[in-house]
């Protein structure tokens, strides 16, 4: 497909669109999203177009439109839109002549720049738009427009700009109108409140004119909006600049002591007044310095025959920090981050399996916030378990505010055959999320060595999830085993199956690990044991876990060494998937079949058995992994963006580096690539976490296996070298990999033991190993 996206080796920090096409607005709106983890805004054009999606989100501000809809992140009234009239003609790039159009995101600084030349009759102007959301000031954003008059006569300009609340989430309006007006005669303020969660917002905007003499500045009140109208002349051959600065505060902000509306209004205005003497570039530089701290923390350098490999990892890291609410442990990462309305801002297993590892190894303080969110979610998890007749903590498939419990929608897209809405069973029977949460907590503890979190929160999560699985098991008296029936595994194309391998093995691991944990606590941490015993009656729990884990059914490989995905998968019909695997976009399979039909075929949406083989690699021999890879990959559509990174890492482990690198390129192109509609609902958050994993876990060979650190690199032939770093139990480790050797250095501190090719090495200061 012809693409407007442009990359060049001399711009290894830039994502750029060349040329304007209204058909593909969503692509750059998503992949060029600006944010700081507290808030984010899609990079829509300032002027409006049919088909645009003007989304701004503030993390954690969930609201339900009505009792028939689940909670979602509300689309905040737009503060970045502006309309322009030049000589009474509306600026629109679908009219007139447009040249030299570029839209560029600088990943290094977080600045978006859009510029073009526009001609229409007697109008000939060059417009340059700049904007950023500050990484240094949580609530603040700034934009700037430069209007350069290229014609031979003066141009009469009008700008209408302010705050527009006439937006929704695909029709669902989440805000009451609220009070609005001018403060101190120049600060526009709107105070909308969410309708169900009653979160108060205070939105503030001011305009600053440079090199322009205003002939008019008139306020305009609108329903769900407040605007200023400005009129001025731009002299021939001259230019002028207009800045728009603003902020968002809410009544759930944890950096405010007083959430009274009047106080928030005053704080917002005082902040803008305090920085009025700071130029746009001053404020951008302040923000860029915060981004620089991220880039300087374990920088990744890839010497590759394709420069886009280096760009891909920077693209991934940028978005991981834009989307992650590191400021508040009551919040987590949405499946689309903060870049679009897809998945309603909800948190899935994507966090634990695909994104948390990045933070575990590079920003443990952020990782701690993410796992603390799951601790705060125990209340909702316990309610869900109890409502289903189980004990312990059953984590929701989709989570929002941590105490909300399950927020998965019940109904989804129309059935291609019946035309009726399809029931979404994930919230009811896709239960591996519970062991995924436990896995994430265990990995966080292994990597960070955070004993305080373990004692105060982590052990409780691990024990309560194991308690759930013990109650979830169903006894089969004929086989004298415990099973998990009527389930959905990671392959969501198989509903209501029995004994999904991924679910059974991870549940068994959860229970077996907790047995060893309780025994260790009883011997070595009697005080922690006593505290937990008061809640869980540990002796009784040990008896239950022991009996059930010993009799639990774990699917075994066939004579051909194929581990069954579930009890019935291997008996289903096989069809050729080449047509669907090569199509643009996803879900093309459902243009021909409905889910009931796909359920009866050997078709897998995403890595299922192979993800199990990767995460619990110590349980399986290499030969078995190879045979299962060859069996399941041809049957996998990769319709989920979660899938490709798993295949890339596992292929690298198996020495299939050419195939692995092909998966790496496919994964990198999910958002960065040529398919111009792939990112319309938002970026693919888990895939971006997977890009980091492919680099560090796959080619860098870093892994936690049975609680021990392993470093065993293997580079694709396209890479000359790879440099990266990570944190491990309070120490900083840096790794330099070439095609023939790996050199590992660490900061001062205790000796670190790691495994390389089944040999244990002691890292004191530095060590070099031939590959």
C-alpha positions in Angstrom: 0.0 0.0 0.0 1.2 3.5 -0.8 2.1 5.2 2.4 2.6 8.8 3.5 5.0 7.7 6.3 8.6 8.7 5.8 11.8 7.6 7.6 15.4 8.4 6.8 18.7 7.3 8.4 19.7 10.9 9.2 16.6 11.3 11.4 16.8 8.3 13.8 14.6 10.1 16.3 11.8 11.1 14.0 8.5 9.8 12.7 7.4 11.8 9.8 4.4 12.1 7.4 5.0 13.7 4.0 2.0 14.9 2.2 -1.6 15.4 3.4 -4.4 12.8 2.9 -7.6 13.2 4.7 -8.3 9.5 4.3 -5.4 8.6 6.7 -5.9 11.1 9.5 -6.1 8.3 12.2 -2.6 6.9 11.5 -0.6 9.9 12.6 -3.2 10.9 15.2 -2.3 7.7 17.0 1.4 7.0 16.3 2.3 10.7 17.0 0.3 10.9 20.2 1.7 13.3 22.7 1.6 12.7 26.5 3.3 12.3 29.8 1.5 9.4 31.5 -0.9 11.8 33.3 -2.6 12.9 30.1 -2.2 12.4 26.4 -3.7 13.8 23.2 -4.0 12.4 19.7 -2.1 14.5 17.2 -5.0 15.7 15.3 -4.7 18.7 13.0 -5.5 22.0 14.6 -8.2 22.7 12.0 -11.0 20.2 11.8 -11.7 17.5 9.2 -14.3 14.9 8.5 -13.0 11.6 9.9 -10.8 13.0 12.5 -10.8 11.7 16.1 -9.9 14.4 18.5 -9.2 12.5 21.7 -7.6 13.7 24.9 -7.5 11.5 27.9 -6.5 11.9 31.6 -5.4 8.6 33.1 -7.7 7.0 35.7 -10.7 9.3 35.1 -13.1 6.5 34.2 -16.8 7.1 33.8 -19.8 5.0 32.7 -22.1 6.8 30.3 -25.2 4.9 31.6 -26.0 1.7 33.4 -25.9 -0.3 30.2 -22.3 0.6 29.4 -19.1 -0.3 31.0 -16.8 2.4 32.4 -14.3 4.0 30.0 -11.8 6.8 29.8 -13.8 9.9 28.8 -12.7 12.1 25.9 -11.9 15.4 27.6 -13.1 18.6 26.0 -10.6 19.6 23.2 -8.1 22.3 24.0 -5.8 22.1 21.0 -8.3 22.7 18.1 -8.2 26.1 16.3 -10.0 27.5 13.3 -8.5 30.0 10.9 -10.0 32.4 8.4 -7.7 34.2 6.0 -9.5 36.9 4.0 -12.8 35.3 5.0 -11.8 31.9 3.7 -11.6 28.9 6.0 -8.2 27.2 6.2 -8.8 23.6 5.0 -6.2 21.5 3.2 -8.9 19.8 1.1 -9.3 23.1 -0.7 -6.7 25.2 -2.6 -3.1 24.0 -3.2 -1.0 22.4 -0.5 2.7 22.0 -0.8 5.7 20.9 1.4 3.4 19.3 3.9 5.2 17.5 6.7 4.1 16.3 10.1 6.9 15.2 12.4 7.2 13.7 15.8 10.6 14.1 17.5 10.8 11.1 19.8 13.7 12.5 21.7 12.0 15.7 22.8 8.3 14.9 22.5 7.6 17.8 20.1 5.2 17.6 17.2 5.8 20.0 14.3 3.5 20.4 11.3 4.2 22.7 8.5 3.0 23.4 4.9 2.4 26.1 2.3 -1.3 26.9 1.5 -2.5 28.8 -1.5 -6.1 29.7 -2.3 -6.8 32.6 -4.7 -5.2 35.6 -3.2 -4.0 33.8 -0.1 -0.4 32.4 0.0 0.8 31.5 3.5 3.2 29.2 5.2 2.0 27.8 8.5 4.1 26.1 11.1 2.5 24.4 14.1 4.4 23.2 17.1 3.1 21.5 20.3 4.1 19.4 23.2 2.7 18.0 26.4 5.2 18.6 29.1 7.2 15.8 30.7 8.4 18.3 33.4 5.0 19.7 34.3 2.3 17.0 34.7 -0.7 19.2 33.9 0.7 21.5 31.2 0.8 21.6 27.4 1.7 24.3 24.9 1.2 24.9 21.2 2.4 27.5 18.9 1.5 28.6 15.3 3.6 30.8 13.1 1.7 32.4 10.2 4.0 33.7 7.4 2.4 35.8 4.7 4.1 34.9 1.4 1.8 37.1 -0.7 2.3 40.6 -2.0 -0.6 42.1 0.1 -1.7 42.1 3.7 -3.9 39.2 4.8 -6.8 39.7 7.2 -6.7 36.8 9.7 -9.2 35.5 12.2 -8.7 32.8 14.8 -11.3 31.1 16.9 -9.7 29.1 19.7 -10.7 27.9 23.2 -12.1 24.7 24.8 -14.6 22.6 22.9 -16.7 20.1 24.9 -18.9 19.1 22.0 -17.1 15.8 21.8 -17.9 12.3 22.9 -16.7 8.7 23.0 -18.3 7.4 19.8 -21.5 9.1 20.8 -21.3 8.6 24.6 -21.1 12.0 26.4 -19.4 11.7 29.7 -19.5 15.2 31.1 -22.0 17.7 32.5 -21.5 21.1 30.9 -20.3 22.8 34.1 -19.3 26.4 34.8 -17.2 28.2 32.3 -15.8 31.7 31.7 -12.9 34.0 31.7 -10.7 34.4 34.7 -8.7 37.7 35.1 -10.1 38.6 31.7 -7.8 36.3 29.7 -7.8 32.8 31.1 -10.5 30.6 29.6 -11.7 28.0 32.1 -14.2 25.2 31.9 -15.2 22.9 34.8 -16.9 19.8 33.4 -17.7 16.9 35.7 -18.0 13.3 34.7 -21.6 12.1 35.0 -21.3 8.9 37.0 -17.9 8.9 38.7 -18.3 12.7 39.5 -14.7 13.6 38.8 -14.3 17.3 38.6 -12.1 18.7 35.8 -10.6 22.2 35.6 -9.4 23.1 32.1 -7.6 26.3 31.6 -6.3 28.0 28.4 -4.6 31.3 27.6 -3.5 32.8 24.3 -0.4 34.8 23.7 0.2 36.9 20.6 3.7 37.7 19.4 4.3 40.2 16.5 0.6 40.7 15.9 -1.5 43.7 16.7 -5.0 42.6 17.7 -7.9 44.4 16.2 -10.4 42.3 18.1 -10.5 39.8 21.0 -14.0 38.7 21.7 -15.2 35.9 24.1 -17.8 33.5 22.9 -19.9 31.2 25.1 -21.2 28.0 23.4 -23.0 25.0 24.7 -20.2 22.8 26.1 -17.6 25.3 25.0 -15.9 28.6 25.5 -13.9 30.4 22.8 -12.0 33.5 22.0 -12.2 35.2 18.6 -9.2 37.1 17.5 -8.8 39.4 14.5 -5.6 40.9 13.2 -3.6 41.6 10.0 -0.5 39.8 8.8 1.5 42.1 6.7 2.9 41.1 3.3 6.2 39.3 3.7 5.9 39.3 7.5 5.0 36.7 10.0 3.4 36.4 13.5 3.2 33.8 16.2 0.4 32.8 18.5 0.9 30.6 21.5 -1.8 28.5 23.2 -0.9 27.3 26.7 -3.1 25.3 29.0 -3.5 22.7 31.7 -5.9 20.1 33.1 -6.5 19.3 36.7 -8.9 16.8 38.2 -10.3 16.0 41.6 -8.5 12.7 41.8 -5.0 14.2 41.3 -2.6 12.9 43.9 -0.4 16.0 43.7 -3.1 18.3 45.1 -4.0 18.5 48.8 -7.2 20.4 48.2 -9.5 19.2 45.4 -12.0 22.1 45.9 -12.9 23.5 42.5 -12.1 27.0 43.4 -8.6 25.9 44.6 -7.9 23.9 41.4 -9.0 27.0 39.3 -6.6 29.2 41.3 -3.7 26.7 41.1 -4.1 26.4 37.3 -4.1 30.1 36.7 -1.1 30.7 39.1 0.9 28.0 37.2 0.3 29.7 33.9 1.1 33.1 35.3 4.4 31.9 36.8 5.7 30.7 33.5 4.5 33.5 31.3 8.0 34.9 31.0 9.3 31.5 29.8 9.3 31.2 26.1 7.8 28.2 24.2 11.4 27.0 23.6 12.3 27.4 27.3 9.3 25.2 28.3 10.0 22.7 25.5 13.6 22.4 26.7 12.5 21.9 30.2 10.3 19.0 29.1 13.0 17.6 26.8 15.4 17.4 29.7 13.0 15.0 31.4 12.8 12.9 28.3 16.6 12.9 28.2 16.7 11.2 31.6 14.6 8.4 30.1 16.9 8.1 27.0 20.0 8.1 29.2 18.7 5.3 31.4 20.0 2.1 29.7 20.2 3.5 26.2 19.8 0.9 23.4 22.1 1.1 20.4 21.6 -1.2 17.4 24.1 -1.4 14.6 21.9 -2.8 11.8 21.8 -2.9 8.0 18.3 -1.3 8.4 18.3 1.9 10.4 14.6 1.5 11.1 15.5 -1.2 13.7 17.0 1.5 15.9 14.1 3.8 15.2 11.6 1.0 16.2 13.0 0.6 19.7 13.0 4.3 20.3 9.4 4.5 19.0 8.5 1.7 21.4 10.2 3.3 24.4 8.6 6.7 23.7 5.1 5.3 23.7 5.7 3.2 26.8 6.5 6.3 28.7 3.7 8.4 27.1 1.0 5.8 28.1 2.2 4.7 31.5 0.7 6.6 34.5 3.9 6.4 36.6 2.6 9.1 38.9 -0.2 7.2 40.5 -0.3 3.5 41.6 -4.1 3.6 41.4 -3.8 3.5 37.6 -2.4 1.1 35.0 -1.7 0.9 31.2 -4.6 0.6 28.7 -4.4 -1.8 25.8 -4.3 1.3 23.5 -2.4 3.4 26.0 -3.8 6.9 26.0 -3.8 7.1 22.2 -7.4 6.2 21.3 -10.8 5.0 22.4 -10.0 1.3 21.5 -10.6 -1.0 24.5 -11.9 2.0 26.5 -8.6 2.6 28.4 -8.9 -0.8 30.2 -6.0 -2.8 31.5 -5.6 -6.4 30.3 -3.0 -9.1 30.8 -1.0 -7.1 28.3 0.6 -5.2 31.2 2.0 -8.2 33.0 3.2 -10.3 30.1 4.2 -7.7 27.6 4.8 -4.3 29.2 5.7 -4.8 32.8 9.0 -6.6 31.9 10.3 -3.4 30.3 9.7 -1.5 33.5 10.9 -4.3 35.8 14.3 -4.3 34.1 14.7 -0.5 33.4 12.5 1.6 35.7 11.7 -0.5 38.8 10.0 2.4 40.5 7.4 2.5 37.7 7.1 -1.3 37.8 6.4 -1.1 41.5 3.5 1.3 40.8 2.1 -1.1 38.2 2.2 -4.2 40.5 0.8 -2.1 43.4 -2.2 -1.4 41.2 -2.9 -5.1 41.2 -2.6 -5.2 45.0 -5.2 -2.4 45.1 -7.3 -4.5 42.8 -7.5 -7.4 45.2 -10.8 -6.2 46.5 -12.4 -6.2 43.1 -10.8 -9.6 42.3 -12.2 -11.1 45.5 -15.6 -9.8 44.7 -15.4 -11.4 41.2 -14.3 -14.7 42.6 -17.1 -14.7 45.2 -19.7 -13.7 42.6 -18.7 -16.8 40.5 -18.8 -19.1 43.5 -15.0 -19.3 44.0 -12.6 -18.4 46.7 -9.5 -16.2 46.6 -8.9 -13.5 44.0 -10.1 -13.8 40.4 -8.7 -10.9 38.5 -10.9 -9.2 36.0 -10.2 -9.7 32.3 -10.5 -6.0 31.8 -9.8 -3.6 34.7 -10.3 0.2 35.1 -10.2 1.8 38.5 -8.6 -0.9 40.7 -11.7 -1.5 42.9 -14.2 -1.6 40.1 -13.7 -5.3 39.4 -14.8 -6.7 36.0 -15.4 -4.1 33.3 -15.4 -6.2 30.1 -18.3 -5.3 27.8 -20.8 -8.1 27.3 -21.6 -7.6 23.7 -19.3 -7.0 20.7 -19.3 -6.9 16.9 -22.0 -8.4 14.7 -21.9 -12.1 13.7 -21.1 -12.4 10.0 -23.7 -15.2 9.7 -26.5 -14.3 12.0 -26.1 -10.5 12.0 -26.6 -10.5 15.8 -24.2 -9.0 18.3 -21.6 -11.5 19.5 -21.3 -12.1 23.2 -17.9 -11.3 24.6 -17.1 -14.3 26.8 -13.7 -13.1 27.9 -15.0 -11.3 31.0 -16.6 -14.6 32.1 -14.2 -17.4 31.2 -10.9 -16.0 30.0 -9.3 -16.6 33.4 -5.6 -17.0 32.7 -5.3 -13.3 33.6 -5.2 -14.4 37.3 -2.0 -16.4 36.9 -0.6 -13.7 34.6 -0.9 -11.2 37.4 0.9 -13.7 39.7 3.6 -14.2 37.1 4.1 -10.5 36.8 4.4 -10.1 40.5 6.9 -13.0 40.7 9.0 -11.5 37.9 9.0 -8.1 39.6 10.3 -9.7 42.8 12.9 -11.8 41.0 14.3 -8.8 39.0 14.2 -6.1 41.7 14.6 -8.1 44.9 12.0 -5.8 46.5 11.5 -7.6 49.8 9.4 -4.9 51.3 6.8 -5.1 48.5 6.9 -8.8 48.8 6.1 -8.8 52.5 3.5 -6.0 52.4 1.7 -6.8 49.1 3.3 -9.3 46.8 2.9 -12.5 48.9 -0.8 -11.7 49.4 -1.4 -11.4 45.7 0.4 -14.7 45.0 -1.4 -16.6 47.8 -4.8 -15.2 47.0 -4.5 -16.1 43.3 -3.4 -19.6 44.1 -6.4 -19.9 46.4 -8.6 -19.0 43.5 -7.2 -21.6 41.3 -7.6 -24.3 44.0 -11.3 -23.4 44.2 -11.6 -23.2 40.4 -10.4 -26.7 39.7 -13.1 -29.3 38.8 -12.6 -32.9 39.8 -13.0 -35.6 37.2 -13.8 -38.8 39.1 -13.3 -41.0 36.0 -9.8 -39.8 35.4 -9.1 -39.0 39.0 -7.7 -35.6 38.1 -8.6 -32.0 38.6 -9.3 -30.0 35.4 -10.2 -26.5 34.3 -13.2 -26.7 32.0 -15.2 -24.2 30.0 -12.4 -21.7 29.5 -10.8 -19.3 27.0 -7.0 -19.4 26.7 -4.8 -16.8 25.1 -6.1 -18.0 21.7 -9.4 -16.2 21.8 -10.7 -18.0 18.7 -11.3 -21.0 20.9 -14.2 -20.5 23.4 -15.6 -22.9 25.9 -12.8 -25.4 25.7 -11.5 -27.7 28.4 -8.0 -27.8 29.7 -6.3 -25.1 27.8 -2.6 -25.9 28.2 -1.5 -22.3 28.9 -4.2 -21.9 31.6 -3.6 -25.2 33.2 0.1 -25.0 33.4 0.2 -21.4 34.6 -2.5 -22.1 37.2 -0.5 -25.2 38.4 2.7 -23.0 38.6 0.8 -20.5 40.7 -0.3 -23.1 43.2 3.0 -25.0 43.3 5.0 -21.9 43.8 2.8 -20.7 46.6 3.4 -24.0 48.3 7.2 -23.5 48.3 6.6 -19.8 49.3 4.6 -20.7 52.4 7.1 -23.3 53.5 9.9 -20.7 53.1 8.0 -18.1 55.0 7.2 -20.5 57.8 10.9 -21.3 58.2 12.6 -18.0 57.5 10.0 -15.2 58.1 7.8 -16.3 60.9 6.4 -12.8 61.4 5.2 -12.5 57.8 3.9 -16.1 58.0 1.9 -15.3 61.1 0.4 -12.2 59.4 -0.6 -14.1 56.3 -1.8 -17.1 58.3 -4.4 -14.8 60.1 -5.9 -14.0 56.7 -5.5 -17.3 54.8 -5.3 -20.1 57.4 -2.2 -21.3 55.7 -2.0 -24.8 57.0 -5.5 -25.6 55.6 -4.5 -23.9 52.3 -1.3 -25.9 52.1 -3.3 -29.1 52.5 -5.7 -28.0 49.7 -3.0 -26.8 47.3 -0.9 -30.0 47.8 -3.8 -32.3 47.2 -5.1 -30.5 44.1 -1.8 -29.6 42.5 -0.6 -33.2 42.7 -3.8 -34.4 41.0 -4.1 -31.6 38.5 -4.3 -32.5 34.8 -1.5 -31.0 32.8 -1.8 -31.8 29.1 1.0 -33.9 27.8 2.7 -34.0 24.3 1.4 -36.5 21.7 3.6 -39.1 20.2 4.6 -36.5 17.7 5.7 -34.2 20.6 2.8 -31.8 20.0 1.4 -30.2 23.2 -2.4 -30.0 22.7 -3.6 -26.4 23.0 -6.7 -27.9 24.7 -8.7 -31.1 24.8 -10.2 -30.8 21.4 -7.9 -28.5 19.3 -5.9 -31.3 17.6 -9.1 -33.0 16.4 -10.5 -29.9 14.6 -10.4 -29.3 10.9 -7.3 -27.7 9.3 -7.6 -24.9 6.6 -4.9 -23.0 4.8 -4.4 -19.5 6.3 -2.1 -17.9 3.8 -4.9 -15.6 2.4 -5.6 -14.2 5.9 -2.0 -14.0 7.1 -1.0 -11.9 4.2 -4.0 -9.5 4.2 -3.7 -5.9 5.4 -5.1 -5.4 8.9 -6.6 -8.0 11.1 -9.8 -10.1 11.4 -10.1 -10.6 7.7 -10.9 -14.2 8.7 -14.2 -13.0 9.9 -15.2 -11.7 6.5 -15.6 -15.4 5.6 -16.5 -17.2 8.9 -18.1 -16.4 12.2 -16.5 -17.3 15.5 -18.5 -20.5 16.0 -17.1 -21.8 12.7 -13.5 -20.7 13.6 -14.0 -22.4 16.9 -14.1 -25.7 15.1 -10.9 -25.2 13.1 -7.3 -25.4 14.0 -6.9 -21.7 13.7 -5.1 -19.7 16.5 -5.4 -16.0 16.9 -2.1 -15.5 18.8 0.6 -17.3 20.5 -0.9 -19.7 23.0 1.0 -22.9 23.5 4.1 -21.2 22.2 3.8 -18.4 24.8 3.7 -21.1 27.5 6.9 -22.7 26.0 8.5 -19.3 26.2 7.5 -18.1 29.6 8.1 -21.5 31.3 11.0 -22.6 29.1 12.6 -24.7 31.9 9.7 -27.2 31.7 10.2 -28.1 28.1 13.1 -29.5 25.9 14.3 -27.7 22.8 13.1 -30.5 20.5 9.6 -30.2 21.8 9.7 -26.4 21.3 10.8 -26.8 17.7 8.1 -29.3 16.8 5.4 -27.2 18.4 6.7 -24.1 16.8 6.5 -25.8 13.4 3.0 -27.1 14.2 1.3 -24.0 15.6 2.9 -21.1 13.8 1.3 -22.0 10.4 -2.0 -22.2 12.1 -1.7 -18.7 13.8 -3.1 -15.7 12.1 -1.3 -13.2 14.3 -4.5 -11.2 14.4 -3.4 -10.0 17.8 -0.5 -7.6 18.0 0.7 -9.6 21.1 1.7 -12.6 18.9 4.6 -11.6 16.8 7.0 -10.8 19.6 6.5 -14.2 21.2 7.3 -15.9 18.0 10.3 -13.7 17.4 11.8 -14.4 20.8 11.1 -18.2 20.7 12.5 -18.4 17.1 15.7 -16.7 18.3 16.0 -19.1 21.2 15.7 -22.0 18.7 18.5 -20.5 16.6 16.1 -19.6 13.7 17.4 -16.0 13.5 16.3 -15.3 10.0 12.7 -16.3 10.9 12.9 -14.4 14.1 14.1 -11.2 12.4 11.2 -11.5 10.0 8.8 -11.5 12.9 10.7 -8.6 14.5 10.2 -6.6 11.3 6.5 -7.5 11.1 6.0 -6.5 14.8 7.9 -3.2 14.3 5.6 -2.4 11.4 2.3 -2.9 13.2 2.2 0.8 14.0 5.3 2.3 12.2 4.6 0.4 8.9 2.9 1.1 5.6 -0.6 0.0 6.5 -2.2 3.4 7.0 -5.3 2.2 8.9 -3.6 -0.1 11.4 -3.5 2.4 14.2 -6.8 4.3 13.9 -8.3 3.1 17.2 -4.9 3.7 18.9 -1.4 2.3 19.1 -0.8 -1.4 20.0 0.6 -1.0 23.5 1.6 -4.6 24.2 3.3 -4.9 20.8 5.5 -1.9 21.8 6.5 -3.7 25.0 7.1 -6.7 22.8 9.6 -4.8 20.6 11.7 -4.1 23.7 11.4 -7.8 24.7 12.5 -8.9 21.2 15.6 -6.8 21.5 16.6 -7.5 25.1 15.1 -10.9 25.8 15.3 -12.2 22.2 18.6 -10.9 20.8 20.2 -9.8 24.1 19.3 -13.2 25.6 18.3 -11.8 29.0 15.8 -14.0 30.9 14.7 -15.0 34.3 14.6 -18.8 34.3 13.5 -20.6 37.5 14.3 -17.4 39.4 17.8 -17.1 38.1 19.3 -14.5 35.7 20.4 -15.8 32.3 22.3 -13.8 29.6 22.7 -15.6 26.4 22.7 -13.3 23.3 22.3 -14.2 19.7 22.1 -11.5 17.1 20.4 -11.7 13.6 22.9 -11.5 10.8 21.6 -8.0 9.9 23.0 -6.6 13.2 26.6 -5.9 13.8 26.3 -5.1 17.4 23.8 -4.4 20.2 24.3 -2.3 23.3 21.7 -2.2 26.1 21.4 -2.2 29.9 19.1 -3.2 32.7 18.6 -3.1 36.4 19.0 -6.2 38.4 18.4 -6.3 42.2 19.5 -2.8 42.7 22.5 -2.8 40.4 23.0 -1.4 36.9 24.1 -3.9 34.2 25.3 -3.0 30.7 25.7 -5.4 27.9 27.7 -5.1 24.6 27.0 -7.9 22.1 28.7 -8.5 18.7 28.4 -11.5 16.4 31.3 -13.2 18.2 31.2 -12.1 21.9 29.3 -10.5 24.7 30.8 -8.1 27.3 28.9 -7.5 30.5 29.6 -4.8 33.0 27.9 -3.7 36.2 28.0 -1.0 38.8 29.6 -1.4 42.2 27.9 -3.8 44.5 27.5 -7.5 45.4 28.5 -10.2 42.9 25.8 -11.1 40.4 25.5 -14.7 39.3 24.1 -15.4 35.8 23.8 -18.4 33.5 25.2 -18.6 30.0 25.0 -21.8 28.0 24.2 -23.8 31.2 27.3 -22.5 32.9 27.1 -20.2 36.0 29.3 -17.0 35.8 30.1 -14.5 38.5 29.9 -10.9 37.5 32.1 -8.9 39.8 32.9 -5.9 37.5 33.2 -7.0 33.9 33.2 -10.3 32.0 33.6 -11.2 28.3 32.3 -14.4 26.9 32.9 -15.7 23.4 29.7 -16.7 21.6 
